[in-house]
Amino acid sequence: MARHVVAAVDQLPPGTRKFLEIDGRPIAVFNVKGEYFGLMNRCPHQGAALCEGPLIGLAQSSEPGEIEYTKLGEIIRCPWHGWEFDIRTGQSYCDPRRFRVKAYPAHVEPGGNVMKGPYVAETISVMVESDYVVVEL
């Protein structure tokens, strides 16, 4: 699996997401309370830009009249038809046996591990003599 640098940690604070295209695939990367998750930005239902929908939570009930709101900011709702998916796993809450969004692992690595150096650029000496530019190769 190829690794792709998405952003510096300070460019993706908690509660935000970043949209990008990697190898022709629309991807969204989310920061949920310091944890990072990647999802395909395409709803499997009808192809909407899924990750442009709102981040919500999950309403659960253990008995009638009792509702608990969990997974705050971890469920993405499709902006077209309201289908809901867990951003940690890509699992559908509308039809879990048939639909899932491709999830991609995302994590933080120290900059030195990602951007190894030193980098050496090709240089060419240039001098200006009596209104002429001379390039020395």
GROMACS elastic network, one bead per residue, 0.5 to 0.9 nm:
[ bonds ]
;  ai    aj funct       b0    kb
    4    22     6  0.79019   500
    5     8     6  0.83228   500
    5   114     6  0.75085   500
    6    18     6  0.82879   500
    6    20     6  0.81058   500
    6    29     6  0.81055   500
    7    10     6  0.80682   500
    7    11     6  0.60764   500
    7    12     6  0.68950   500
    7    18     6  0.85673   500
    8    11     6  0.53140   500
    8    12     6  0.70344   500
    8   108     6  0.89253   500
    8   111     6  0.84880   500
    9    12     6  0.55048   500
    9    13     6  0.68950   500
    9   108     6  0.75186   500
   10    13     6  0.58572   500
   12    15     6  0.83147   500
   12    16     6  0.60667   500
   12    17     6  0.67290   500
   12    18     6  0.71746   500
   12    29     6  0.87529   500
   12    30     6  0.78998   500
   12    31     6  0.65910   500
   13    16     6  0.58670   500
   13    17     6  0.83616   500
   13    31     6  0.64651   500
   13    32     6  0.86719   500
   13    33     6  0.85438   500
   13    34     6  0.76661   500
   14    17     6  0.85335   500
   14    30     6  0.81273   500
   14    32     6  0.54576   500
   14    33     6  0.50989   500
   14    34     6  0.56970   500
   14    35     6  0.81154   500
   15    30     6  0.73523   500
   15    31     6  0.56531   500
   15    32     6  0.55169   500
   15    33     6  0.67800   500
   15    34     6  0.86091   500
   15    55     6  0.89687   500
   15    73     6  0.74169   500
   16    29     6  0.85205   500
   16    30     6  0.60088   500
   16    31     6  0.57155   500
   16    32     6  0.76225   500
   17    28     6  0.64949   500
   17    29     6  0.53925   500
   17    31     6  0.62871   500
   17    32     6  0.89295   500
   17    51     6  0.84752   500
   18    27     6  0.82907   500
   18    28     6  0.54644   500
   18    29     6  0.52268   500
   18    30     6  0.66117   500
   18    31     6  0.88843   500
   19    26     6  0.73980   500
   19    27     6  0.59191   500
   19    29     6  0.66325   500
   19    41     6  0.80422   500
   19    51     6  0.82475   500
   19    52     6  0.88531   500
   20    25     6  0.82874   500
   20    26     6  0.60502   500
   20    27     6  0.54123   500
   20    28     6  0.62941   500
   20    29     6  0.82509   500
   21    24     6  0.58020   500
   21    25     6  0.52581   500
   21    27     6  0.57173   500
   21    28     6  0.84337   500
   22    25     6  0.52107   500
   22    26     6  0.66714   500
   22    27     6  0.69166   500
   23    26     6  0.86088   500
   25    40     6  0.72774   500
   25    41     6  0.81241   500
   26    39     6  0.86536   500
   26    40     6  0.59638   500
   26    41     6  0.51901   500
   26    42     6  0.71791   500
   26    49     6  0.85129   500
   27    38     6  0.67587   500
   27    39     6  0.57274   500
   27    42     6  0.82696   500
   27    51     6  0.84393   500
   27   104     6  0.87991   500
   28    37     6  0.82595   500
   28    38     6  0.56594   500
   28    39     6  0.54213   500
   28    40     6  0.64130   500
   28    41     6  0.57911   500
   28    51     6  0.64034   500
   28    52     6  0.88683   500
   29    36     6  0.67723   500
   29    37     6  0.55546   500
   29    39     6  0.65171   500
   29    40     6  0.89808   500
   29   104     6  0.87815   500
   29   106     6  0.76425   500
   30    35     6  0.79736   500
   30    36     6  0.55072   500
   30    37     6  0.52058   500
   30    38     6  0.63474   500
   30    39     6  0.82713   500
   30    87     6  0.80109   500
   30   106     6  0.89179   500
   31    34     6  0.57006   500
   31    35     6  0.54673   500
   31    37     6  0.67088   500
   32    35     6  0.51385   500
   32    36     6  0.63346   500
   32    37     6  0.78593   500
   32    73     6  0.69163   500
   32    74     6  0.70884   500
   33    36     6  0.84446   500
   35   106     6  0.83902   500
   35   107     6  0.74315   500
   35   108     6  0.87800   500
   36    88     6  0.86138   500
   36   105     6  0.79552   500
   36   106     6  0.53477   500
   36   107     6  0.57434   500
   36   108     6  0.78854   500
   37    87     6  0.66535   500
   37    88     6  0.60456   500
   37    89     6  0.85822   500
   37   103     6  0.75280   500
   37   104     6  0.67627   500
   37   105     6  0.61489   500
   37   106     6  0.51920   500
   37   107     6  0.76649   500
   38    87     6  0.75359   500
   38    88     6  0.80273   500
   38   102     6  0.85211   500
   38   103     6  0.56664   500
   38   105     6  0.60638   500
   38   106     6  0.59009   500
   39    42     6  0.84977   500
   39    51     6  0.77923   500
   39    87     6  0.67603   500
   39    88     6  0.84697   500
   39    89     6  0.85524   500
   39    90     6  0.69239   500
   39   101     6  0.67932   500
   39   102     6  0.58580   500
   39   104     6  0.57879   500
   39   105     6  0.86960   500
   40    43     6  0.80151   500
   40    49     6  0.89651   500
   40    50     6  0.81007   500
   40    51     6  0.80296   500
   40    90     6  0.86459   500
   40   101     6  0.62954   500
   40   102     6  0.53749   500
   40   103     6  0.64224   500
   40   104     6  0.77425   500
   41    47     6  0.86900   500
   41    48     6  0.79244   500
   41    49     6  0.53495   500
   41    50     6  0.52268   500
   41    51     6  0.53017   500
   41    52     6  0.80030   500
   41   101     6  0.83176   500
   41   102     6  0.87685   500
   42    45     6  0.86806   500
   42    46     6  0.83011   500
   42    47     6  0.50963   500
   42    48     6  0.54885   500
   42    50     6  0.50989   500
   42    51     6  0.74484   500
   42   101     6  0.75771   500
   42   102     6  0.89181   500
   43    46     6  0.61276   500
   43    48     6  0.51571   500
   43    49     6  0.64262   500
   43    51     6  0.83215   500
   43    78     6  0.68588   500
   43    83     6  0.83385   500
   43   100     6  0.86617   500
   43   101     6  0.68387   500
   44    47     6  0.57639   500
   44    48     6  0.80851   500
   44    50     6  0.87396   500
   44    99     6  0.66119   500
   44   100     6  0.70047   500
   44   101     6  0.64999   500
   45    48     6  0.79308   500
   45    81     6  0.86933   500
   45    83     6  0.80645   500
   45    99     6  0.77172   500
   46    80     6  0.85583   500
   46    81     6  0.88791   500
   47    50     6  0.76628   500
   48    51     6  0.86548   500
   48    52     6  0.87780   500
   48    78     6  0.71131   500
   48    79     6  0.72900   500
   48    80     6  0.64454   500
   48    81     6  0.88912   500
   49    52     6  0.58674   500
   49    53     6  0.77842   500
   49    78     6  0.75510   500
   49    79     6  0.75982   500
   49    80     6  0.85433   500
   50    53     6  0.58891   500
   50    76     6  0.75367   500
   50    77     6  0.71613   500
   50    79     6  0.64936   500
   50    80     6  0.81633   500
   50    83     6  0.89370   500
   51    54     6  0.77522   500
   51    55     6  0.85528   500
   51    76     6  0.66498   500
   51    77     6  0.77945   500
   51    78     6  0.70764   500
   51    79     6  0.82499   500
   52    55     6  0.89624   500
   52    76     6  0.85483   500
   52    77     6  0.85498   500
   52    78     6  0.74968   500
   52    79     6  0.67482   500
   53    76     6  0.63058   500
   53    77     6  0.52644   500
   53    78     6  0.50917   500
   53    80     6  0.82509   500
   53    82     6  0.84141   500
   54    73     6  0.87110   500
   54    75     6  0.83189   500
   54    76     6  0.58871   500
   54    77     6  0.55883   500
   54    78     6  0.75741   500
   54    79     6  0.73695   500
   55    72     6  0.79352   500
   55    74     6  0.64583   500
   55    75     6  0.55304   500
   55    77     6  0.64523   500
   56    71     6  0.79340   500
   56    72     6  0.58920   500
   56    74     6  0.64986   500
   56    75     6  0.51669   500
   56    76     6  0.61897   500
   56    77     6  0.71344   500
   56    84     6  0.89156   500
   57    69     6  0.62913   500
   57    70     6  0.56598   500
   57    73     6  0.55578   500
   57    74     6  0.61374   500
   57    75     6  0.55193   500
   57    76     6  0.83391   500
   58    68     6  0.80488   500
   58    69     6  0.55137   500
   58    70     6  0.51055   500
   58    71     6  0.57106   500
   58    72     6  0.69452   500
   58    73     6  0.89699   500
   58    74     6  0.82464   500
   58    75     6  0.69087   500
   59    67     6  0.63371   500
   59    68     6  0.56758   500
   59    70     6  0.63685   500
   59    71     6  0.86832   500
   60    66     6  0.83050   500
   60    67     6  0.55772   500
   60    68     6  0.51857   500
   60    69     6  0.62972   500
   60    70     6  0.73367   500
   61    64     6  0.69366   500
   61    65     6  0.77052   500
   61    66     6  0.55659   500
   61    68     6  0.61075   500
   61    69     6  0.88040   500
   62    65     6  0.88317   500
   62    66     6  0.65753   500
   62    67     6  0.73939   500
   62    68     6  0.83278   500
   63    66     6  0.56131   500
   63    67     6  0.79790   500
   64    67     6  0.80538   500
   69    72     6  0.72757   500
   70    73     6  0.89884   500
   70    74     6  0.88426   500
   71    74     6  0.52571   500
   71    75     6  0.69674   500
   71    86     6  0.87749   500
   72    75     6  0.72866   500
   73    76     6  0.77579   500
   73    87     6  0.89102   500
   74    85     6  0.84874   500
   74    86     6  0.60060   500
   74    87     6  0.56366   500
   74    88     6  0.70462   500
   75    84     6  0.63508   500
   75    85     6  0.54926   500
   75    87     6  0.57949   500
   75    88     6  0.84275   500
   76    82     6  0.89631   500
   76    83     6  0.82249   500
   76    84     6  0.55680   500
   76    85     6  0.53382   500
   76    86     6  0.64455   500
   76    87     6  0.64473   500
   77    80     6  0.87229   500
   77    81     6  0.83250   500
   77    82     6  0.52583   500
   77    83     6  0.55362   500
   77    85     6  0.65791   500
   78    81     6  0.59949   500
   78    83     6  0.51687   500
   78    84     6  0.63033   500
   78    85     6  0.81661   500
   79    82     6  0.59328   500
   79    83     6  0.81755   500
   80    83     6  0.81523   500
   83    92     6  0.75093   500
   83    93     6  0.73286   500
   83    94     6  0.60184   500
   83    95     6  0.89547   500
   84    91     6  0.84754   500
   84    92     6  0.59322   500
   84    93     6  0.54764   500
   84    94     6  0.64255   500
   85    88     6  0.87929   500
   85    89     6  0.81262   500
   85    90     6  0.56440   500
   85    91     6  0.53730   500
   85    93     6  0.58386   500
   85    94     6  0.80683   500
   85   100     6  0.75010   500
   85   101     6  0.73915   500
   86    89     6  0.56469   500
   86    90     6  0.51050   500
   86    91     6  0.53308   500
   86    92     6  0.66663   500
   86    93     6  0.76303   500
   86   101     6  0.87772   500
   87    90     6  0.53321   500
   87    91     6  0.77317   500
   87   101     6  0.86365   500
   87   103     6  0.75074   500
   88    91     6  0.81754   500
   88   103     6  0.73622   500
   89    92     6  0.89357   500
   89   100     6  0.83451   500
   89   101     6  0.79767   500
   89   102     6  0.80834   500
   89   103     6  0.58932   500
   89   104     6  0.86232   500
   90    99     6  0.88147   500
   90   100     6  0.53268   500
   90   102     6  0.59072   500
   90   103     6  0.53484   500
   91    95     6  0.88573   500
   91    96     6  0.62356   500
   91    97     6  0.89141   500
   91    99     6  0.71215   500
   91   101     6  0.65018   500
   91   102     6  0.87510   500
   91   103     6  0.88509   500
   92    95     6  0.58198   500
   92    97     6  0.81208   500
   92    98     6  0.82154   500
   92    99     6  0.56477   500
   92   100     6  0.52432   500
   92   101     6  0.74040   500
   93    96     6  0.55985   500
   93    99     6  0.86423   500
   93   100     6  0.89791   500
   94    99     6  0.80187   500
   95    98     6  0.57106   500
   95    99     6  0.58616   500
   95   100     6  0.85295   500
   96    99     6  0.56343   500
   96   100     6  0.69823   500
   97   100     6  0.82314   500
  100   103     6  0.86246   500
  108   111     6  0.89943   500
  109   112     6  0.82730   500
  109   113     6  0.65989   500
  109   114     6  0.67917   500
  110   113     6  0.55070   500
  110   114     6  0.67235   500
  110   115     6  0.88150   500
  111   114     6  0.51548   500
  111   115     6  0.57773   500
  111   116     6  0.79810   500
  112   115     6  0.54442   500
  112   116     6  0.55933   500
  112   117     6  0.80626   500
  113   116     6  0.61262   500
  116   119     6  0.80506   500
  117   120     6  0.84089   500
  120   123     6  0.89207   500
  124   135     6  0.72498   500
  124   136     6  0.67054   500
  124   137     6  0.64705   500
  125   134     6  0.86668   500
  125   135     6  0.62897   500
  125   136     6  0.55840   500
  125   137     6  0.73182   500
  126   133     6  0.71447   500
  126   134     6  0.59904   500
  126   136     6  0.64055   500
  127   132     6  0.84408   500
  127   133     6  0.61694   500
  127   134     6  0.55197   500
  127   135     6  0.67731   500
  127   136     6  0.81380   500
  128   131     6  0.65562   500
  128   132     6  0.57580   500
  128   134     6  0.63347   500
  128   135     6  0.89816   500
  129   132     6  0.53094   500
  129   133     6  0.65952   500
  129   134     6  0.74172   500
  130   133     6  0.84729   500
